[in-house]
Amino acid sequence: MLRQSPASPLLSLPGAVPAEAPDEGVAAHYGDLFREQRALADGSGFVDLSHRGVVTVTGAERLSWLHLLLTQHVSDLPPGQATEALILSAHGHIEHAVSLVDDGETTWMHTEPGMQEALIAYLESMKFFYRVEVADRTDEIAVVHLPAGSITEAPEHTVVRETPYGRDLFLPRTGLEAFALGFPGGTSRTKSGGGPAIGVLALEALRVEAHRPRLGMETDHRTIPHEVGWIGSAVHLQKGCYRGQETVARVHNLGKPPRRLVFLHLDGSEVHLPPHGTPIRLAADGEEGRQLGFVTTSARHHELGPIALALVKRNVPVDAPLMAGGTAAAQEVVVEP
């Protein structure tokens, strides 16, 4: 069983509705999903991601050591430069996905809720003679996301991971409520330096819109990086020396992945969204047709309506109308067949 992070104190904010798996412990929304999405898309507000696991690595050899374990080139990672990386099995299947930044003394990583213990166990098993220390910081550090375009200033001495999609702040958990209230002395979350609190459903809808995969949602036990579009962003093709590298190189140079990620526009007349795992079939074959894949994440978008990501067999025609369970779906290519 995965160990969950402490429940966020921001669940006590007005209108907070708790999120369901895999995001238990934080708010799904604060009463108005589409307003929250629009605010996030416009660069305002903040998302409480304090349920995510936080791991640090210290020691003079931390980057050269991580370089041997991760799919990303990090041996010369400059302080403050954000990146993402994977840990693969010996067969090239994705086991961990980490979002990381180095501050010049410490490498900071956040990972999926409850996955930090397994990540640490693997890292500890690979220390050998390297002068590194791995620590679980989940109980003391909370991740907060600021969207791209946000003018909110991070509190002093906060580690910041800046990406094209926004900034991730590594805040002390003891300062989370103060941040939501506009730092010490604030009185209203709607007038705070952090802007309005926004639930994870809004962030997930924008993630689906941007075709960005998430471990455990767009992946299963046999997913390889090529299938979900992680080549390039999380996998550096010019480096070797990591577990699973042979599979990555072989598929990139000699073949095609067996499955591919697609973006779906769902029939807006349906009341319910197809949940994770819903079978994908050709519309022409109906609900009794052969399963060709499954829905990975579905969401209601403030402009696009109901949308989803799905993992389908590579040979599914790119122009074929699909069915997600009983819901009609038009596909857009994310990963080329």
C-alpha positions in Angstrom: 0.0 0.0 0.0 1.3 3.5 -0.9 1.9 5.8 2.0 -0.2 9.0 1.5 1.1 12.4 2.3 -0.5 14.4 5.2 -3.9 15.8 4.3 -3.6 19.4 3.2 -4.7 22.2 5.6 -6.1 24.0 2.6 -9.0 21.5 2.5 -10.4 23.8 5.2 -10.7 26.7 2.7 -14.2 27.7 1.7 -15.8 25.5 -1.0 -13.0 22.9 -0.9 -14.1 19.5 -2.3 -11.6 16.7 -1.6 -10.1 15.0 -4.6 -10.3 11.3 -5.3 -7.5 8.8 -6.2 -4.8 9.3 -7.1 -5.0 12.8 -5.7 -6.4 12.3 -2.2 -5.3 14.8 0.4 -5.8 18.0 -1.7 -8.8 19.7 -3.2 -10.4 18.6 -6.5 -11.9 22.1 -6.7 -13.1 25.0 -4.6 -16.7 25.3 -5.9 -16.3 26.5 -9.5 -14.3 24.2 -11.8 -14.5 26.2 -15.0 -13.7 29.5 -13.2 -10.7 27.9 -11.7 -9.6 26.6 -15.1 -9.9 30.0 -16.7 -7.9 31.6 -13.9 -5.1 29.0 -14.3 -5.0 29.4 -18.1 -4.8 33.2 -17.6 -1.8 32.9 -15.2 -3.5 33.5 -11.9 -4.1 31.4 -8.8 -2.1 28.5 -7.4 -2.6 24.8 -7.1 -2.0 22.9 -3.9 0.1 19.8 -4.8 1.1 19.0 -1.3 0.1 15.4 -1.7 3.0 14.7 -4.0 6.1 13.0 -2.8 9.2 15.1 -2.2 12.7 13.5 -2.3 16.1 15.3 -2.0 19.6 14.1 -2.9 22.6 15.8 -1.4 26.4 15.3 -1.7 29.1 16.4 -4.0 28.5 13.5 -6.4 24.7 13.7 -6.5 24.4 14.8 -10.2 27.0 12.5 -11.6 25.3 9.6 -9.7 21.8 10.5 -10.8 23.1 10.8 -14.3 23.8 7.0 -14.2 20.3 6.2 -13.0 17.9 8.5 -14.8 16.9 8.8 -18.5 17.8 12.5 -18.5 21.2 14.1 -19.0 21.8 15.7 -15.5 25.5 15.4 -14.9 26.0 19.1 -15.8 22.5 20.4 -14.8 22.9 24.1 -14.0 21.4 25.4 -10.7 17.8 26.4 -11.2 17.3 24.6 -14.5 14.2 22.4 -14.3 14.0 19.0 -16.0 12.0 15.8 -15.8 13.3 12.2 -15.9 12.3 8.6 -15.7 13.5 5.5 -14.1 13.0 2.4 -16.2 13.0 -1.3 -15.6 15.6 -3.5 -17.2 13.1 -4.1 -20.0 12.6 -0.4 -20.6 9.2 -0.1 -18.9 8.5 3.1 -16.9 8.7 2.7 -13.1 9.2 6.2 -11.9 8.8 9.8 -13.2 10.4 12.7 -11.4 10.2 16.4 -11.8 13.5 17.8 -10.6 15.7 20.9 -10.1 19.1 21.4 -8.5 19.8 24.5 -6.3 23.6 24.1 -6.4 23.7 22.1 -3.2 20.7 19.8 -3.3 18.7 18.1 -6.0 15.0 18.4 -5.3 12.4 16.0 -6.9 8.7 15.6 -6.6 6.9 12.5 -7.8 3.5 10.9 -7.8 1.6 10.7 -4.5 2.8 7.7 -2.4 5.6 6.8 -4.8 8.4 8.4 -2.8 9.1 5.3 -0.7 9.6 3.0 -3.7 11.7 5.7 -5.4 13.9 6.1 -2.3 14.3 2.3 -2.0 15.6 2.1 -5.5 18.0 5.0 -5.1 19.3 3.7 -1.8 20.0 0.3 -3.5 22.2 2.0 -6.1 24.3 4.2 -3.8 27.3 1.8 -3.6 30.4 3.9 -2.9 28.9 7.2 -4.1 29.0 10.1 -1.6 25.3 10.9 -1.7 22.4 11.1 0.8 18.8 10.5 -0.2 16.0 11.8 2.0 12.2 11.7 2.1 11.1 15.3 2.6 7.3 14.7 2.0 6.2 15.3 5.6 8.0 18.7 5.8 7.9 20.1 2.3 4.8 20.8 0.2 4.7 21.4 -3.6 2.6 24.4 -4.8 2.1 25.1 -8.5 2.0 28.6 -10.0 0.8 28.7 -13.7 2.8 30.2 -16.5 2.4 34.0 -16.6 1.8 34.2 -12.8 3.4 37.4 -11.3 3.3 35.9 -7.8 6.6 36.1 -6.1 7.9 33.0 -4.3 8.6 33.4 -0.6 12.2 34.1 0.3 14.6 31.1 0.3 12.0 28.9 -1.6 13.4 26.4 -4.1 11.6 27.0 -7.4 11.3 24.7 -10.4 10.4 26.8 -13.5 9.0 25.2 -16.6 7.1 26.4 -19.7 3.9 25.4 -17.9 4.6 27.3 -14.7 6.6 27.2 -11.5 6.7 24.5 -8.8 7.5 25.9 -5.4 8.9 23.6 -2.6 7.4 25.3 0.4 7.7 24.3 4.1 4.4 22.6 5.0 4.2 24.9 8.0 4.0 27.9 5.5 1.3 26.5 3.3 -1.6 28.2 5.0 0.3 31.5 5.1 1.0 31.3 1.4 -2.7 30.7 0.7 -3.5 33.8 2.8 -0.9 35.9 1.0 2.1 35.1 3.2 2.2 36.1 6.9 -0.3 38.8 7.6 -2.7 38.0 4.8 -6.4 37.7 5.5 -8.1 36.5 2.3 -7.2 33.8 -0.1 -8.9 35.6 -2.9 -6.7 38.7 -2.3 -3.5 36.9 -1.5 -0.1 37.0 -3.1 -0.8 33.4 -4.2 -4.1 34.4 -5.8 -7.2 32.2 -5.6 -6.7 28.5 -4.6 -7.4 26.2 -7.6 -8.1 22.5 -7.4 -6.2 19.7 -9.1 -9.1 19.0 -11.6 -8.4 22.3 -13.3 -4.7 21.5 -13.6 -5.5 18.0 -14.9 -7.8 19.5 -17.6 -5.0 21.8 -18.8 -2.6 18.9 -18.7 -4.9 16.8 -20.9 -5.3 19.8 -23.3 -1.5 20.0 -23.5 -1.1 16.2 -24.2 1.2 15.8 -21.2 1.4 12.2 -19.8 1.3 11.4 -16.1 2.7 8.3 -14.4 0.0 5.9 -13.4 -2.6 7.5 -15.6 -1.1 7.4 -19.1 1.1 4.5 -18.1 0.7 0.9 -17.0 3.2 -1.8 -16.1 4.4 -2.3 -19.7 4.5 1.3 -21.0 7.7 2.4 -22.6 8.6 6.2 -23.0 8.0 6.3 -26.8 4.3 5.4 -26.4 3.4 8.5 -24.4 5.7 11.1 -25.9 8.3 11.3 -23.2 11.2 11.0 -25.7 13.0 14.3 -25.6 11.3 15.9 -22.6 12.2 13.2 -20.1 14.5 10.9 -22.1 17.8 12.1 -23.5 18.7 10.0 -26.6 22.4 10.9 -26.7 23.2 9.4 -23.3 23.5 5.8 -22.2 24.5 4.1 -19.0 21.0 3.7 -17.4 18.8 0.7 -16.8 16.5 0.1 -19.8 18.6 2.2 -22.2 18.9 -0.7 -24.7 15.1 -0.8 -25.2 14.9 2.9 -25.7 17.7 2.9 -28.3 16.3 -0.2 -30.1 12.8 1.1 -30.5 14.0 4.6 -31.5 16.4 3.3 -34.1 14.8 0.2 -35.4 11.1 0.1 -34.8 7.9 1.6 -33.5 6.3 1.4 -30.1 3.3 -1.0 -29.9 0.9 1.6 -28.6 0.5 5.4 -29.0 -1.0 8.2 -27.0 -4.0 10.0 -28.6 -6.1 13.0 -27.7 -9.8 12.6 -27.8 -12.7 15.0 -28.3 -15.6 13.4 -26.6 -19.3 13.6 -27.4 -20.5 16.5 -25.3 -24.0 15.2 -25.0 -22.9 12.5 -22.5 -23.4 13.3 -18.8 -20.6 11.2 -17.5 -17.0 11.2 -18.4 -15.4 7.8 -19.3 -13.1 6.9 -16.3 -9.6 5.7 -16.5 -9.4 2.2 -18.0 -12.6 2.6 -20.2 -12.1 0.4 -23.3 -11.5 2.1 -26.7 -13.0 0.5 -29.8 -13.6 1.5 -33.4 -17.0 3.3 -33.6 -17.8 1.2 -36.7 -17.6 -2.0 -34.6 -19.8 -0.7 -31.8 -19.6 -1.6 -28.1 -19.1 -5.3 -28.9 -16.0 -4.6 -31.0 -12.4 -5.6 -30.2 -10.7 -3.4 -27.6 -7.9 -1.4 -29.1 -6.8 0.6 -26.1 -8.1 2.4 -23.0 -8.9 5.9 -21.7 -6.1 7.2 -19.5 -7.4 10.6 -18.3 -10.7 12.4 -19.1 -11.6 15.9 -18.1 -14.1 18.7 -18.7 -12.4 21.7 -20.3 -13.7 25.2 -20.0 -13.4 25.8 -23.8 -13.1 22.4 -25.5 -15.8 20.6 -23.5 -15.2 16.9 -22.6 -11.7 15.7 -23.6 -9.5 12.8 -22.8 -6.1 11.1 -23.4 -6.0 7.4 -24.4 -3.5 4.8 -25.2 -4.3 2.8 -28.3 -2.6 0.2 -30.5 -0.2 1.8 -33.0 -2.1 0.4 -36.0 -5.4 2.1 -35.2 -6.1 4.4 -38.2 -5.4 8.0 -37.3 -8.7 9.2 -38.9 -10.9 6.5 -37.5 -13.9 7.6 -35.3 -13.6 5.8 -31.9 -15.8 4.9 -29.0 -14.7 5.3 -25.4 -17.1 2.9 -23.7 -20.4 4.2 -25.0 -19.1 7.7 -25.8 -18.3 8.8 -29.3 -14.7 10.1 -29.6 -12.7 11.9 -32.4 -9.0 11.4 -32.1 -6.0 13.7 -32.7 -2.5 12.3 -33.1 -0.1 12.9 -30.1 2.4 10.2 -30.8 2.9 9.4 -34.5 2.1 5.8 -35.5 
